[in-house]
């Protein structure tokens, strides 16, 4: 039997599973991602949809190239996003026009910058934004995460509880952008069936 395919939801299960209705502390290690940046409402900003297409095109090109040339396979990981704003309350208030975002897809541990550069031209032919994607590692460290079930626009109360109750009560302060991990395709799933991990990197204040 060959080597099992890398699957982030299984091989990094602690960071790709969470429970609704509770906040859990995790320590997220350094992980490699393809990333693309943008600003504004993800529902109306054309660059957002272009970034999604570019990241998936490059991720699948890498998957097929590495499987063919190196014999190593991986399941393409879920789409993720880092979200920031000058005022963190913009998230709970769903003030989408104030958001900056970095869309990301986790890569298997054997992916290198050289492999990414080699796959980029073919991916960019299908999705031009792939040409601008960068390959970087991200280390979030101590973080709080939970699972949100339902439409993205209903995350506000969960984030308000995290920011205004859980973090102050446990002596935690913001230590990085708000992070979301998306399971399912909003174009094909009913909004009430959507699942999203909400993660906030934190630092202890005492």
Backbone as JSON, one array per atom type, in Angstrom:
{
  "sequence": "XXXXXXXXXXXXXXXXXXXXXXXXXXXXXXXXXXXXXXXXXXXXXXXXXXXXXXXXXXXXXXXXXXXXXXXXXXXXXXXXXXXXXXXXXXXXXXXXXXXXXXXXXXXXXXXXXXXXXXXXXXXXXXXXXXXXXXXXXXXXXXXXXXXXXXXXXXXXXXXXXXXXXXXXXXXXXXXXXXXXXXXXXXXXXXXXXXXXXXXXXXXXXX",
  "N": [[0.84, -1.21, 0.0], [0.45, 2.29, -0.72], [1.75, 5.44, 0.52], [-0.38, 7.19, 2.74], [-2.63, 9.77, 1.78], [-2.02, 13.18, 2.55], [-4.09, 14.92, 4.79], [-5.42, 17.7, 6.01], [-7.58, 18.02, 7.77], [-7.58, 15.69, 9.17], [-4.87, 14.98, 9.78], [-4.05, 17.23, 11.1], [-5.89, 17.52, 13.1], [-6.63, 18.76, 15.55], [-6.61, 21.44, 15.0], [-8.42, 21.79, 13.04], [-10.91, 21.09, 13.83], [-13.66, 21.89, 15.93], [-15.88, 22.82, 18.61], [-19.28, 23.78, 18.69], [-20.72, 26.36, 20.67], [-18.85, 26.51, 22.71], [-15.67, 27.73, 23.86], [-12.38, 27.01, 23.07], [-8.97, 26.68, 24.03], [-6.1, 26.55, 22.01], [-2.82, 25.75, 20.77], [-1.35, 26.88, 18.08], [0.84, 25.68, 15.66], [3.67, 26.62, 13.53], [2.67, 26.88, 10.21], [2.38, 26.11, 6.68], [1.19, 28.15, 4.0], [-0.62, 29.06, 1.0], [-1.3, 32.37, 0.02], [-3.43, 35.23, -0.46], [-4.12, 38.7, -0.61], [-6.6, 41.26, 0.24], [-9.25, 43.76, 0.28], [-12.33, 44.87, 1.74], [-15.9, 44.21, 1.26], [-16.62, 40.82, 1.2], [-18.76, 39.79, -0.17], [-19.31, 41.41, -2.32], [-16.98, 42.41, -3.46], [-15.05, 42.09, -6.28], [-12.38, 41.17, -6.31], [-12.23, 39.4, -4.24], [-13.61, 37.01, -4.97], [-11.99, 36.4, -7.15], [-9.58, 35.89, -5.85], [-10.18, 33.58, -4.39], [-10.59, 31.75, -6.49], [-8.02, 31.82, -7.62], [-6.36, 30.78, -5.57], [-7.37, 28.17, -5.26], [-6.92, 27.15, -7.85], [-4.11, 27.15, -7.97], [-3.48, 25.5, -5.8], [-4.61, 23.03, -6.57], [-3.16, 22.56, -8.92], [-0.6, 22.22, -7.81], [-1.1, 19.94, -6.26], [-1.64, 17.92, -8.24], [0.73, 18.01, -9.76], [2.75, 17.36, -7.88], [1.91, 14.82, -7.09], [2.23, 13.42, -9.47], [4.98, 13.78, -10.07], [6.43, 13.36, -7.71], [5.15, 11.39, -6.36], [3.58, 11.81, -4.11], [0.65, 12.43, -2.3], [-2.13, 14.62, -1.56], [-5.0, 15.87, 0.07], [-6.79, 18.68, -0.99], [-6.85, 21.41, 1.13], [-9.27, 23.08, 3.34], [-10.66, 26.33, 2.51], [-9.4, 29.28, 4.02], [-9.45, 32.29, 6.04], [-7.91, 35.3, 7.04], [-8.85, 38.04, 8.95], [-9.04, 41.52, 9.42], [-9.36, 44.76, 10.96], [-9.37, 48.28, 11.52], [-10.82, 48.83, 13.8], [-11.66, 46.35, 15.95], [-14.32, 45.85, 16.58], [-15.71, 45.98, 14.29], [-16.12, 43.48, 13.27], [-18.0, 42.04, 14.88], [-20.07, 43.79, 14.45], [-20.47, 43.42, 11.8], [-19.49, 45.12, 9.81], [-18.72, 45.14, 6.87], [-17.43, 46.67, 4.92], [-15.22, 47.71, 6.11], [-13.31, 45.8, 6.36], [-10.15, 44.16, 6.08], [-8.61, 41.5, 4.33], [-7.0, 38.29, 4.2], [-6.88, 35.65, 2.22], [-6.43, 32.09, 2.37], [-4.92, 28.88, 1.76], [-4.01, 25.96, 3.29], [-0.95, 24.16, 2.87], [0.57, 20.96, 2.11], [3.27, 19.52, 4.1], [5.5, 19.04, 2.48], [5.58, 20.82, 0.4], [7.32, 23.31, -1.39], [8.83, 26.58, -1.95], [9.95, 26.56, -4.46], [8.49, 24.59, -5.82], [6.01, 25.81, -5.83], [6.5, 28.1, -7.41], [7.05, 26.82, -9.83], [4.59, 25.72, -10.46], [2.95, 27.88, -10.74], [2.64, 29.39, -13.31], [0.97, 27.74, -15.01], [-1.31, 27.51, -13.42], [-2.11, 30.17, -13.29], [-3.0, 30.61, -15.85], [-5.55, 29.59, -15.82], [-6.72, 30.88, -13.68], [-6.14, 34.04, -13.14], [-5.4, 35.4, -10.73], [-3.78, 33.66, -9.38], [-1.21, 34.17, -10.06], [-0.35, 36.12, -8.34], [-0.3, 35.01, -5.86], [1.22, 34.24, -2.75], [3.66, 32.25, -1.02], [3.84, 31.4, 2.22], [4.75, 30.96, 5.7], [2.78, 30.7, 8.68], [2.51, 31.46, 12.05], [0.51, 31.14, 14.69], [0.29, 30.54, 17.38], [-0.82, 30.63, 20.78], [-4.3, 30.44, 20.87], [-7.85, 31.07, 20.68], [-10.62, 29.1, 19.85], [-13.73, 28.29, 18.2], [-16.73, 26.67, 16.98], [-18.87, 27.82, 14.51], [-22.16, 27.45, 13.48], [-24.16, 27.91, 10.69], [-25.26, 30.84, 8.78], [-22.74, 33.13, 7.59], [-23.2, 35.78, 8.26], [-24.36, 35.66, 10.7], [-22.48, 35.4, 12.63], [-21.87, 37.41, 14.39], [-22.96, 37.62, 17.19], [-21.56, 35.48, 18.41], [-18.9, 36.25, 18.14], [-18.98, 38.62, 19.58], [-19.43, 37.62, 22.15], [-17.05, 36.18, 22.51], [-15.08, 38.25, 22.31], [-15.89, 40.19, 24.22], [-16.6, 38.93, 26.55], [-15.52, 36.18, 27.06], [-12.68, 36.49, 26.53], [-11.84, 38.79, 28.17], [-12.57, 37.76, 30.7], [-10.83, 35.65, 31.0], [-8.35, 36.76, 31.02], [-7.16, 37.49, 28.53], [-5.81, 38.91, 25.56], [-6.09, 40.48, 22.31], [-4.04, 39.1, 19.73], [-3.34, 39.03, 17.05], [-4.76, 38.66, 13.7], [-8.3, 38.06, 13.29], [-9.42, 34.79, 12.52], [-10.78, 32.57, 10.17], [-12.06, 29.39, 9.23], [-13.34, 27.6, 6.59], [-15.9, 25.3, 5.97], [-17.45, 23.44, 3.54], [-19.42, 24.61, 0.72], [-20.72, 27.69, 0.1], [-22.22, 28.21, -2.15], [-23.53, 25.92, -2.73], [-24.59, 24.77, -0.44], [-27.21, 24.92, 2.0], [-27.67, 27.9, 3.91], [-28.01, 27.5, 6.7], [-26.68, 25.16, 7.14], [-24.01, 25.59, 6.98], [-20.63, 25.42, 8.19], [-18.22, 26.91, 10.21], [-15.03, 27.44, 11.48], [-14.11, 29.61, 13.99], [-11.43, 31.52, 14.92], [-9.24, 33.11, 17.23], [-6.15, 34.48, 17.65], [-4.37, 34.95, 20.69], [-2.98, 36.65, 23.6], [-1.73, 36.29, 26.89], [-2.68, 38.46, 29.49], [-1.89, 38.62, 32.03]],
  "CA": [[0.0, 0.0, 0.0], [1.21, 3.52, -0.77], [1.63, 6.39, 1.61], [-1.69, 7.81, 2.81], [-2.66, 11.17, 1.37], [-2.1, 14.18, 3.62], [-5.41, 15.52, 4.94], [-5.3, 18.61, 7.15], [-8.67, 17.83, 8.74], [-7.26, 14.5, 9.96], [-3.49, 15.01, 10.28], [-3.95, 18.38, 12.0], [-7.28, 17.53, 13.54], [-6.84, 19.7, 16.66], [-6.75, 22.81, 14.49], [-9.47, 21.8, 12.02], [-12.17, 20.71, 14.45], [-14.03, 22.72, 17.08], [-17.25, 22.56, 19.07], [-20.16, 24.93, 18.8], [-21.2, 26.64, 22.02], [-17.77, 26.57, 23.69], [-14.41, 28.3, 23.39], [-11.26, 26.17, 23.47], [-7.62, 27.18, 23.79], [-5.2, 25.69, 21.26], [-1.54, 26.37, 20.43], [-1.23, 26.57, 16.65], [2.25, 25.75, 15.27], [3.99, 27.2, 12.23], [2.06, 26.11, 9.13], [2.62, 26.74, 5.37], [-0.02, 28.51, 3.27], [-0.72, 29.98, -0.11], [-2.05, 33.51, 0.52], [-3.74, 36.4, -1.3], [-4.68, 39.77, 0.21], [-7.57, 42.16, -0.35], [-9.98, 44.65, 1.19], [-13.73, 45.16, 1.43], [-16.98, 43.25, 1.46], [-16.39, 39.61, 0.4], [-19.94, 39.48, -0.96], [-19.43, 42.28, -3.49], [-15.67, 42.79, -3.98], [-14.62, 41.1, -7.29], [-11.06, 40.61, -6.0], [-12.38, 38.28, -3.3], [-13.91, 35.81, -5.76], [-10.81, 36.1, -7.95], [-8.57, 35.31, -4.96], [-10.6, 32.2, -4.12], [-10.3, 30.97, -7.69], [-6.58, 31.72, -7.79], [-5.79, 29.88, -4.56], [-7.74, 26.79, -5.58], [-6.23, 26.74, -9.07], [-2.71, 26.86, -7.66], [-3.44, 24.35, -4.9], [-4.85, 21.8, -7.34], [-2.01, 22.35, -9.79], [0.45, 21.64, -6.97], [-1.5, 18.58, -5.89], [-1.47, 17.0, -9.36], [2.13, 17.99, -10.15], [3.53, 16.63, -6.88], [1.54, 13.4, -7.14], [2.82, 12.84, -10.68], [6.44, 13.83, -10.1], [7.04, 12.9, -6.45], [4.39, 10.27, -5.81], [2.99, 12.17, -2.81], [-0.7, 12.94, -2.54], [-2.72, 15.4, -0.47], [-6.32, 16.43, -0.15], [-6.74, 20.14, -0.91], [-7.38, 21.82, 2.43], [-10.34, 24.07, 3.26], [-10.35, 27.75, 2.4], [-9.31, 29.99, 5.3], [-9.3, 33.71, 5.89], [-7.53, 36.18, 8.14], [-9.65, 39.26, 8.82], [-8.61, 42.56, 10.34], [-9.96, 46.08, 10.78], [-8.82, 49.25, 12.46], [-11.6, 48.65, 15.01], [-12.12, 44.96, 15.98], [-15.77, 45.77, 16.71], [-16.28, 45.91, 12.94], [-16.51, 42.1, 12.98], [-19.27, 41.76, 15.54], [-21.08, 44.65, 13.84], [-20.56, 43.01, 10.4], [-19.21, 46.27, 8.95], [-17.85, 44.47, 5.9], [-16.66, 47.61, 4.13], [-14.02, 48.08, 6.86], [-12.47, 44.62, 6.55], [-9.03, 43.7, 5.27], [-8.6, 40.04, 4.39], [-5.99, 37.45, 3.55], [-7.38, 34.3, 1.99], [-5.32, 31.15, 2.49], [-5.14, 27.43, 1.73], [-2.88, 25.23, 3.86], [-0.24, 23.26, 1.97], [1.25, 19.84, 2.77], [4.6, 19.91, 4.58], [6.56, 18.88, 1.49], [5.54, 21.87, -0.62], [8.4, 24.3, -1.28], [8.66, 27.76, -2.78], [10.32, 26.2, -5.82], [7.35, 23.89, -6.4], [4.96, 26.81, -6.06], [6.89, 28.91, -8.57], [6.95, 26.01, -11.05], [3.18, 25.47, -10.76], [2.22, 29.14, -10.85], [2.21, 29.82, -14.64], [-0.17, 26.97, -15.5], [-2.47, 27.87, -12.61], [-2.51, 31.53, -13.65], [-3.73, 30.57, -17.11], [-6.95, 29.31, -15.5], [-7.17, 31.87, -12.7], [-5.03, 35.01, -13.13], [-4.95, 35.8, -9.4], [-2.76, 32.72, -8.91], [0.11, 34.77, -10.32], [0.01, 37.0, -7.23], [-0.32, 34.28, -4.59], [2.53, 34.05, -2.12], [3.82, 31.05, -0.19], [4.41, 31.84, 3.49], [4.33, 30.25, 6.9], [2.06, 31.48, 9.68], [2.56, 30.9, 13.4], [-0.45, 31.89, 15.5], [0.5, 30.27, 18.8], [-2.01, 30.5, 21.64], [-5.49, 30.94, 20.2], [-9.16, 30.58, 21.11], [-11.43, 28.79, 18.69], [-15.05, 27.7, 18.38], [-17.4, 26.36, 15.72], [-20.13, 28.53, 14.22], [-23.05, 26.78, 12.53], [-25.13, 28.82, 10.12], [-24.77, 31.86, 7.85], [-21.62, 33.95, 8.04], [-23.7, 37.04, 8.81], [-24.85, 35.44, 12.07], [-21.34, 35.19, 13.53], [-21.7, 38.56, 15.28], [-23.13, 37.35, 18.63], [-20.5, 34.58, 18.88], [-17.69, 37.05, 18.26], [-19.16, 39.55, 20.7], [-19.21, 36.86, 23.39], [-15.62, 35.89, 22.59], [-14.29, 39.46, 22.53], [-16.34, 41.02, 25.34], [-16.82, 38.14, 27.77], [-14.55, 35.11, 27.31], [-11.3, 36.96, 26.58], [-11.57, 39.55, 29.4], [-12.72, 36.91, 31.89], [-9.69, 34.72, 31.09], [-7.09, 37.51, 30.96], [-6.6, 37.32, 27.19], [-5.87, 40.08, 24.69], [-5.89, 40.2, 20.89], [-2.64, 38.92, 19.37], [-3.31, 38.65, 15.65], [-6.04, 38.82, 13.01], [-9.38, 37.08, 13.37], [-9.15, 33.71, 11.57], [-11.92, 31.72, 9.89], [-11.83, 28.21, 8.39], [-14.65, 27.36, 5.99], [-16.22, 23.93, 5.56], [-18.61, 23.48, 2.66], [-19.47, 25.62, -0.33], [-21.96, 28.46, 0.27], [-22.99, 28.21, -3.39], [-24.23, 24.64, -2.86], [-25.18, 24.37, 0.82], [-28.14, 25.84, 2.65], [-26.93, 28.71, 4.89], [-28.07, 26.95, 8.06], [-25.82, 23.98, 7.23], [-22.61, 26.0, 6.88], [-19.82, 25.29, 9.39], [-17.04, 27.78, 10.15], [-14.24, 27.59, 12.71], [-13.71, 30.98, 14.31], [-10.22, 31.46, 15.76], [-8.62, 34.39, 17.56], [-4.88, 34.43, 18.38], [-4.45, 35.75, 21.92], [-1.84, 36.67, 24.51], [-2.17, 36.43, 28.27], [-2.42, 39.81, 30.0], [-1.37, 38.54, 33.4]],
  "C": [[0.87, 1.25, 0.0], [0.98, 4.38, 0.45], [0.26, 7.06, 1.57], [-1.6, 9.28, 2.42], [-2.74, 12.08, 2.59], [-3.48, 14.82, 3.61], [-5.37, 16.39, 6.19], [-6.37, 18.36, 8.2], [-8.46, 16.59, 9.6], [-5.87, 14.59, 10.58], [-3.23, 16.18, 11.21], [-5.31, 18.61, 12.65], [-7.56, 18.57, 14.63], [-7.14, 21.11, 16.17], [-7.84, 22.93, 13.42], [-10.77, 21.18, 12.51], [-12.4, 21.64, 15.64], [-15.47, 22.39, 17.43], [-18.04, 23.85, 19.14], [-20.56, 25.11, 20.26], [-20.13, 26.65, 23.09], [-16.52, 27.15, 23.04], [-13.27, 27.45, 23.95], [-9.94, 26.85, 23.13], [-6.8, 26.13, 23.05], [-3.9, 26.46, 21.04], [-1.21, 25.94, 19.0], [0.24, 26.73, 16.24], [2.44, 26.5, 13.96], [3.44, 26.3, 11.13], [2.25, 26.85, 7.8], [1.32, 26.98, 4.6], [0.31, 29.18, 1.95], [-1.64, 31.1, 0.33], [-2.28, 34.55, -0.57], [-4.47, 37.43, -0.44], [-5.72, 40.59, -0.53], [-8.28, 42.98, 0.71], [-11.43, 44.75, 0.73], [-14.66, 43.99, 1.61], [-16.76, 42.01, 0.59], [-17.58, 39.25, -0.48], [-20.02, 40.28, -2.26], [-18.1, 42.63, -4.14], [-15.19, 41.73, -5.0], [-13.28, 40.45, -6.97], [-11.16, 39.43, -5.05], [-12.64, 36.98, -4.07], [-12.71, 35.41, -6.61], [-9.73, 35.44, -7.1], [-8.91, 33.86, -4.63], [-10.24, 31.31, -5.3], [-8.79, 30.77, -7.87], [-5.93, 30.75, -6.82], [-6.13, 28.42, -4.86], [-7.03, 26.3, -6.84], [-4.78, 26.36, -8.79], [-2.58, 25.64, -6.76], [-3.66, 23.04, -5.65], [-3.73, 21.52, -8.32], [-0.85, 21.72, -9.02], [0.14, 20.19, -6.62], [-1.2, 17.6, -7.02], [-0.01, 16.89, -9.79], [2.95, 17.15, -9.18], [3.18, 15.14, -6.89], [2.19, 12.72, -8.33], [4.34, 12.74, -10.58], [7.1, 13.25, -8.86], [6.31, 11.73, -5.82], [3.78, 10.55, -4.45], [1.65, 12.85, -3.06], [-1.2, 13.7, -1.32], [-4.11, 15.85, -0.89], [-6.22, 17.95, -0.03], [-7.49, 20.58, 0.34], [-8.5, 22.85, 2.27], [-9.81, 25.49, 3.06], [-10.35, 28.37, 3.79], [-9.17, 31.48, 5.03], [-8.85, 34.38, 7.16], [-8.24, 37.52, 7.9], [-9.19, 40.27, 9.85], [-9.33, 43.85, 10.0], [-9.35, 47.0, 11.81], [-9.52, 49.15, 13.81], [-12.13, 47.22, 15.03], [-13.63, 44.81, 16.1], [-16.45, 45.7, 15.35], [-16.73, 44.5, 12.6], [-17.85, 41.76, 13.61], [-20.39, 42.57, 14.92], [-21.3, 44.31, 12.36], [-20.41, 44.2, 9.45], [-18.21, 45.82, 7.89], [-16.99, 45.43, 5.08], [-15.34, 47.98, 4.79], [-13.01, 46.94, 6.95], [-11.31, 44.54, 5.57], [-8.97, 42.19, 5.4], [-7.38, 39.45, 3.69], [-6.59, 36.06, 3.43], [-6.21, 33.34, 1.89], [-5.81, 29.72, 2.24], [-3.87, 26.77, 2.25], [-2.27, 24.28, 2.83], [0.4, 22.11, 2.75], [2.69, 20.21, 3.13], [5.72, 19.78, 3.56], [6.56, 19.93, 0.38], [6.63, 22.9, -0.34], [8.09, 25.5, -2.17], [8.99, 27.45, -4.23], [9.18, 25.48, -6.54], [6.22, 24.87, -6.72], [5.27, 27.64, -7.29], [6.75, 28.13, -9.87], [5.49, 25.8, -11.45], [2.41, 26.74, -11.1], [1.77, 29.49, -12.28], [0.99, 29.07, -15.17], [-1.44, 27.31, -14.72], [-3.01, 29.24, -13.0], [-3.23, 31.59, -14.99], [-5.22, 30.34, -16.87], [-7.53, 30.37, -14.57], [-6.06, 32.89, -12.51], [-4.53, 35.4, -11.75], [-3.88, 34.87, -8.84], [-1.36, 33.29, -9.1], [0.59, 35.61, -9.16], [0.04, 36.28, -5.89], [1.09, 34.13, -4.05], [2.49, 32.81, -1.24], [4.55, 31.46, 1.08], [3.98, 30.91, 4.61], [3.66, 31.24, 7.85], [2.14, 30.75, 11.0], [1.63, 31.72, 14.28], [-0.27, 31.66, 17.0], [-0.81, 30.13, 19.56], [-3.21, 31.18, 20.99], [-6.74, 30.36, 20.86], [-9.96, 30.26, 19.86], [-12.75, 28.14, 19.09], [-15.62, 27.4, 17.01], [-18.69, 27.16, 15.63], [-20.9, 27.74, 13.19], [-24.05, 27.8, 12.01], [-24.49, 29.85, 9.23], [-23.63, 32.67, 8.45], [-22.11, 35.22, 8.74], [-24.29, 36.9, 10.21], [-23.72, 35.15, 13.05], [-21.23, 36.26, 14.61], [-21.86, 38.26, 16.76], [-22.04, 36.44, 19.21], [-19.22, 35.38, 19.09], [-17.79, 38.06, 19.39], [-18.94, 38.85, 22.03], [-17.73, 36.56, 23.59], [-14.83, 37.13, 22.99], [-14.61, 40.16, 23.85], [-16.53, 40.25, 26.63], [-15.68, 37.14, 28.0], [-13.13, 35.65, 27.45], [-11.02, 37.8, 27.82], [-11.63, 38.68, 30.66], [-11.53, 35.98, 32.09], [-8.35, 35.43, 30.93], [-6.39, 37.39, 29.63], [-6.8, 38.59, 26.37], [-5.65, 39.65, 23.24], [-4.4, 40.1, 20.57], [-2.52, 38.45, 17.92], [-4.68, 38.78, 15.03], [-7.03, 37.71, 13.35], [-9.22, 36.08, 12.23], [-10.42, 32.88, 11.41], [-11.5, 30.58, 8.97], [-13.19, 27.74, 7.9], [-14.81, 25.91, 5.54], [-17.5, 23.98, 4.73], [-18.55, 24.65, 1.7], [-20.78, 26.38, -0.21], [-22.81, 28.52, -0.99], [-23.86, 26.97, -3.51], [-24.95, 24.21, -1.59], [-26.18, 25.41, 1.31], [-27.39, 26.61, 3.73], [-26.91, 28.1, 6.28], [-27.18, 25.72, 8.24], [-24.34, 24.33, 7.15], [-21.91, 25.83, 8.23], [-18.54, 26.11, 9.21], [-16.33, 27.76, 11.49], [-13.85, 29.04, 12.83], [-12.54, 30.9, 15.28], [-9.68, 32.86, 15.99], [-7.29, 34.15, 18.27], [-4.93, 35.4, 19.56], [-3.11, 35.72, 22.66], [-2.39, 36.86, 25.92], [-1.76, 37.81, 28.79], [-1.86, 39.78, 31.4], [-0.71, 37.18, 33.61]]
}
